[in-house]
């Protein structure tokens, strides 16, 4: 994953998905001593997040939505909003399928 992000760093960034949002990833570094189930977010520190890979983890410093004219921001600036949006959309989809929420 680190090599893929490095090869795409700058423009356009590596296209991926975080918290059900399509994004482009930038500013990646090896996360020494961190591991977990591949593709899961396993840590957060100093505005970056660590995402597990098959052979360890990588720190991801910046993300940008794939939407046109979106801004490249540090993970810490977008994480709270994205998590809130993903929780809200899960709740909405659950309420549509769960008769207890009707």
PyMOL CGO cylinders between C-alpha atoms (Angstrom):
from pymol import cmd
from pymol.cgo import CYLINDER

trace = [
    CYLINDER, 0.00, 0.00, 0.00, 2.83, 2.40, 0.86, 0.3, 1, 1, 1, 1, 1, 1,
    CYLINDER, 2.83, 2.40, 0.86, 4.39, 2.02, -2.58, 0.3, 1, 1, 1, 1, 1, 1,
    CYLINDER, 4.39, 2.02, -2.58, 1.01, 2.59, -4.25, 0.3, 1, 1, 1, 1, 1, 1,
    CYLINDER, 1.01, 2.59, -4.25, 0.41, 5.79, -2.29, 0.3, 1, 1, 1, 1, 1, 1,
    CYLINDER, 0.41, 5.79, -2.29, 3.98, 7.00, -2.92, 0.3, 1, 1, 1, 1, 1, 1,
    CYLINDER, 3.98, 7.00, -2.92, 3.59, 6.41, -6.66, 0.3, 1, 1, 1, 1, 1, 1,
    CYLINDER, 3.59, 6.41, -6.66, 0.33, 8.41, -6.70, 0.3, 1, 1, 1, 1, 1, 1,
    CYLINDER, 0.33, 8.41, -6.70, 1.34, 11.06, -4.12, 0.3, 1, 1, 1, 1, 1, 1,
    CYLINDER, 1.34, 11.06, -4.12, 0.93, 14.56, -5.43, 0.3, 1, 1, 1, 1, 1, 1,
    CYLINDER, 0.93, 14.56, -5.43, -1.62, 14.28, -8.18, 0.3, 1, 1, 1, 1, 1, 1,
    CYLINDER, -1.62, 14.28, -8.18, -4.03, 12.44, -8.12, 0.3, 1, 1, 1, 1, 1, 1,
    CYLINDER, -4.03, 12.44, -8.12, -3.38, 10.43, -4.90, 0.3, 1, 1, 1, 1, 1, 1,
    CYLINDER, -3.38, 10.43, -4.90, -4.26, 6.78, -4.38, 0.3, 1, 1, 1, 1, 1, 1,
    CYLINDER, -4.26, 6.78, -4.38, -8.00, 6.17, -4.74, 0.3, 1, 1, 1, 1, 1, 1,
    CYLINDER, -8.00, 6.17, -4.74, -9.41, 4.14, -1.85, 0.3, 1, 1, 1, 1, 1, 1,
    CYLINDER, -9.41, 4.14, -1.85, -12.29, 4.08, 0.63, 0.3, 1, 1, 1, 1, 1, 1,
    CYLINDER, -12.29, 4.08, 0.63, -12.34, 5.21, 4.28, 0.3, 1, 1, 1, 1, 1, 1,
    CYLINDER, -12.34, 5.21, 4.28, -15.45, 5.10, 6.43, 0.3, 1, 1, 1, 1, 1, 1,
    CYLINDER, -15.45, 5.10, 6.43, -17.64, 4.44, 3.39, 0.3, 1, 1, 1, 1, 1, 1,
    CYLINDER, -17.64, 4.44, 3.39, -16.29, 7.52, 1.60, 0.3, 1, 1, 1, 1, 1, 1,
    CYLINDER, -16.29, 7.52, 1.60, -14.34, 7.37, -1.67, 0.3, 1, 1, 1, 1, 1, 1,
    CYLINDER, -14.34, 7.37, -1.67, -11.11, 9.30, -1.12, 0.3, 1, 1, 1, 1, 1, 1,
    CYLINDER, -11.11, 9.30, -1.12, -7.61, 9.85, -2.42, 0.3, 1, 1, 1, 1, 1, 1,
    CYLINDER, -7.61, 9.85, -2.42, -4.77, 9.12, 0.02, 0.3, 1, 1, 1, 1, 1, 1,
    CYLINDER, -4.77, 9.12, 0.02, -1.58, 11.18, 0.40, 0.3, 1, 1, 1, 1, 1, 1,
    CYLINDER, -1.58, 11.18, 0.40, 1.43, 11.58, 2.67, 0.3, 1, 1, 1, 1, 1, 1,
    CYLINDER, 1.43, 11.58, 2.67, 1.95, 7.95, 3.70, 0.3, 1, 1, 1, 1, 1, 1,
    CYLINDER, 1.95, 7.95, 3.70, 4.70, 6.59, 5.94, 0.3, 1, 1, 1, 1, 1, 1,
    CYLINDER, 4.70, 6.59, 5.94, 5.40, 3.16, 7.37, 0.3, 1, 1, 1, 1, 1, 1,
    CYLINDER, 5.40, 3.16, 7.37, 3.82, 2.67, 10.82, 0.3, 1, 1, 1, 1, 1, 1,
    CYLINDER, 3.82, 2.67, 10.82, 6.52, 0.78, 12.70, 0.3, 1, 1, 1, 1, 1, 1,
    CYLINDER, 6.52, 0.78, 12.70, 5.29, -1.68, 15.33, 0.3, 1, 1, 1, 1, 1, 1,
    CYLINDER, 5.29, -1.68, 15.33, 1.61, -1.34, 14.41, 0.3, 1, 1, 1, 1, 1, 1,
    CYLINDER, 1.61, -1.34, 14.41, -0.47, -4.09, 12.82, 0.3, 1, 1, 1, 1, 1, 1,
    CYLINDER, -0.47, -4.09, 12.82, -4.02, -5.36, 12.66, 0.3, 1, 1, 1, 1, 1, 1,
    CYLINDER, -4.02, -5.36, 12.66, -6.64, -6.78, 10.35, 0.3, 1, 1, 1, 1, 1, 1,
    CYLINDER, -6.64, -6.78, 10.35, -5.76, -5.51, 6.84, 0.3, 1, 1, 1, 1, 1, 1,
    CYLINDER, -5.76, -5.51, 6.84, -7.71, -2.44, 5.67, 0.3, 1, 1, 1, 1, 1, 1,
    CYLINDER, -7.71, -2.44, 5.67, -8.86, -1.48, 9.19, 0.3, 1, 1, 1, 1, 1, 1,
    CYLINDER, -8.86, -1.48, 9.19, -7.92, 1.79, 10.86, 0.3, 1, 1, 1, 1, 1, 1,
    CYLINDER, -7.92, 1.79, 10.86, -5.82, 0.77, 13.86, 0.3, 1, 1, 1, 1, 1, 1,
    CYLINDER, -5.82, 0.77, 13.86, -4.47, 4.04, 15.30, 0.3, 1, 1, 1, 1, 1, 1,
    CYLINDER, -4.47, 4.04, 15.30, -4.61, 7.82, 15.14, 0.3, 1, 1, 1, 1, 1, 1,
    CYLINDER, -4.61, 7.82, 15.14, -1.86, 10.25, 16.15, 0.3, 1, 1, 1, 1, 1, 1,
    CYLINDER, -1.86, 10.25, 16.15, -0.92, 13.86, 15.38, 0.3, 1, 1, 1, 1, 1, 1,
    CYLINDER, -0.92, 13.86, 15.38, -3.58, 14.29, 12.72, 0.3, 1, 1, 1, 1, 1, 1,
    CYLINDER, -3.58, 14.29, 12.72, -2.79, 11.07, 10.85, 0.3, 1, 1, 1, 1, 1, 1,
    CYLINDER, -2.79, 11.07, 10.85, -4.38, 7.64, 10.91, 0.3, 1, 1, 1, 1, 1, 1,
    CYLINDER, -4.38, 7.64, 10.91, -2.73, 4.24, 10.73, 0.3, 1, 1, 1, 1, 1, 1,
    CYLINDER, -2.73, 4.24, 10.73, -4.32, 1.70, 8.46, 0.3, 1, 1, 1, 1, 1, 1,
    CYLINDER, -4.32, 1.70, 8.46, -3.37, -1.97, 8.71, 0.3, 1, 1, 1, 1, 1, 1,
    CYLINDER, -3.37, -1.97, 8.71, -1.92, -3.74, 5.69, 0.3, 1, 1, 1, 1, 1, 1,
    CYLINDER, -1.92, -3.74, 5.69, -1.03, -7.38, 5.07, 0.3, 1, 1, 1, 1, 1, 1,
    CYLINDER, -1.03, -7.38, 5.07, 2.52, -6.76, 6.28, 0.3, 1, 1, 1, 1, 1, 1,
    CYLINDER, 2.52, -6.76, 6.28, 2.06, -4.08, 9.00, 0.3, 1, 1, 1, 1, 1, 1,
    CYLINDER, 2.06, -4.08, 9.00, 0.48, -0.65, 8.74, 0.3, 1, 1, 1, 1, 1, 1,
    CYLINDER, 0.48, -0.65, 8.74, 0.93, 2.75, 7.13, 0.3, 1, 1, 1, 1, 1, 1,
    CYLINDER, 0.93, 2.75, 7.13, 0.31, 6.25, 8.47, 0.3, 1, 1, 1, 1, 1, 1,
    CYLINDER, 0.31, 6.25, 8.47, -1.92, 8.31, 6.16, 0.3, 1, 1, 1, 1, 1, 1,
    CYLINDER, -1.92, 8.31, 6.16, -1.49, 12.03, 6.69, 0.3, 1, 1, 1, 1, 1, 1,
    CYLINDER, -1.49, 12.03, 6.69, -3.83, 13.61, 4.16, 0.3, 1, 1, 1, 1, 1, 1,
    CYLINDER, -3.83, 13.61, 4.16, -7.00, 12.65, 2.34, 0.3, 1, 1, 1, 1, 1, 1,
    CYLINDER, -7.00, 12.65, 2.34, -9.15, 14.26, -0.32, 0.3, 1, 1, 1, 1, 1, 1,
    CYLINDER, -9.15, 14.26, -0.32, -12.62, 13.34, -1.50, 0.3, 1, 1, 1, 1, 1, 1,
    CYLINDER, -12.62, 13.34, -1.50, -12.82, 12.12, -5.07, 0.3, 1, 1, 1, 1, 1, 1,
    CYLINDER, -12.82, 12.12, -5.07, -15.50, 14.75, -5.67, 0.3, 1, 1, 1, 1, 1, 1,
    CYLINDER, -15.50, 14.75, -5.67, -14.49, 17.52, -8.10, 0.3, 1, 1, 1, 1, 1, 1,
    CYLINDER, -14.49, 17.52, -8.10, -12.83, 20.61, -6.56, 0.3, 1, 1, 1, 1, 1, 1,
    CYLINDER, -12.83, 20.61, -6.56, -12.46, 18.99, -3.14, 0.3, 1, 1, 1, 1, 1, 1,
    CYLINDER, -12.46, 18.99, -3.14, -9.59, 20.02, -0.88, 0.3, 1, 1, 1, 1, 1, 1,
    CYLINDER, -9.59, 20.02, -0.88, -6.69, 17.88, 0.34, 0.3, 1, 1, 1, 1, 1, 1,
    CYLINDER, -6.69, 17.88, 0.34, -6.85, 18.05, 4.14, 0.3, 1, 1, 1, 1, 1, 1,
    CYLINDER, -6.85, 18.05, 4.14, -5.18, 16.39, 7.07, 0.3, 1, 1, 1, 1, 1, 1,
    CYLINDER, -5.18, 16.39, 7.07, -7.09, 13.42, 8.36, 0.3, 1, 1, 1, 1, 1, 1,
    CYLINDER, -7.09, 13.42, 8.36, -7.81, 15.15, 11.67, 0.3, 1, 1, 1, 1, 1, 1,
    CYLINDER, -7.81, 15.15, 11.67, -9.73, 17.94, 9.90, 0.3, 1, 1, 1, 1, 1, 1,
    CYLINDER, -9.73, 17.94, 9.90, -12.11, 15.59, 8.12, 0.3, 1, 1, 1, 1, 1, 1,
    CYLINDER, -12.11, 15.59, 8.12, -12.39, 12.57, 10.43, 0.3, 1, 1, 1, 1, 1, 1,
    CYLINDER, -12.39, 12.57, 10.43, -15.05, 13.87, 12.81, 0.3, 1, 1, 1, 1, 1, 1,
    CYLINDER, -15.05, 13.87, 12.81, -17.33, 14.97, 9.99, 0.3, 1, 1, 1, 1, 1, 1,
    CYLINDER, -17.33, 14.97, 9.99, -16.91, 11.73, 8.04, 0.3, 1, 1, 1, 1, 1, 1,
    CYLINDER, -16.91, 11.73, 8.04, -17.47, 9.54, 11.07, 0.3, 1, 1, 1, 1, 1, 1,
    CYLINDER, -17.47, 9.54, 11.07, -20.63, 11.50, 11.92, 0.3, 1, 1, 1, 1, 1, 1,
    CYLINDER, -20.63, 11.50, 11.92, -21.86, 11.19, 8.33, 0.3, 1, 1, 1, 1, 1, 1,
    CYLINDER, -21.86, 11.19, 8.33, -21.16, 7.44, 8.20, 0.3, 1, 1, 1, 1, 1, 1,
    CYLINDER, -21.16, 7.44, 8.20, -22.94, 6.85, 11.52, 0.3, 1, 1, 1, 1, 1, 1,
    CYLINDER, -22.94, 6.85, 11.52, -25.91, 8.89, 10.35, 0.3, 1, 1, 1, 1, 1, 1,
    CYLINDER, -25.91, 8.89, 10.35, -26.17, 7.02, 7.05, 0.3, 1, 1, 1, 1, 1, 1,
    CYLINDER, -26.17, 7.02, 7.05, -25.95, 3.68, 8.86, 0.3, 1, 1, 1, 1, 1, 1,
    CYLINDER, -25.95, 3.68, 8.86, -28.74, 4.77, 11.22, 0.3, 1, 1, 1, 1, 1, 1,
    CYLINDER, -28.74, 4.77, 11.22, -30.88, 5.92, 8.29, 0.3, 1, 1, 1, 1, 1, 1,
    CYLINDER, -30.88, 5.92, 8.29, -30.39, 2.68, 6.38, 0.3, 1, 1, 1, 1, 1, 1,
    CYLINDER, -30.39, 2.68, 6.38, -31.08, 0.70, 9.53, 0.3, 1, 1, 1, 1, 1, 1,
    CYLINDER, -31.08, 0.70, 9.53, -34.29, 2.59, 10.18, 0.3, 1, 1, 1, 1, 1, 1,
    CYLINDER, -34.29, 2.59, 10.18, -35.48, 1.76, 6.66, 0.3, 1, 1, 1, 1, 1, 1,
    CYLINDER, -35.48, 1.76, 6.66, -34.95, -1.98, 7.16, 0.3, 1, 1, 1, 1, 1, 1,
    CYLINDER, -34.95, -1.98, 7.16, -35.65, -2.41, 10.88, 0.3, 1, 1, 1, 1, 1, 1,
    CYLINDER, -35.65, -2.41, 10.88, -39.37, -2.42, 11.78, 0.3, 1, 1, 1, 1, 1, 1,
    CYLINDER, -39.37, -2.42, 11.78, -38.49, -1.33, 15.34, 0.3, 1, 1, 1, 1, 1, 1,
    CYLINDER, -38.49, -1.33, 15.34, -37.34, 2.04, 13.91, 0.3, 1, 1, 1, 1, 1, 1,
    CYLINDER, -37.34, 2.04, 13.91, -40.55, 2.65, 11.94, 0.3, 1, 1, 1, 1, 1, 1,
]
cmd.load_cgo(trace, "trace")
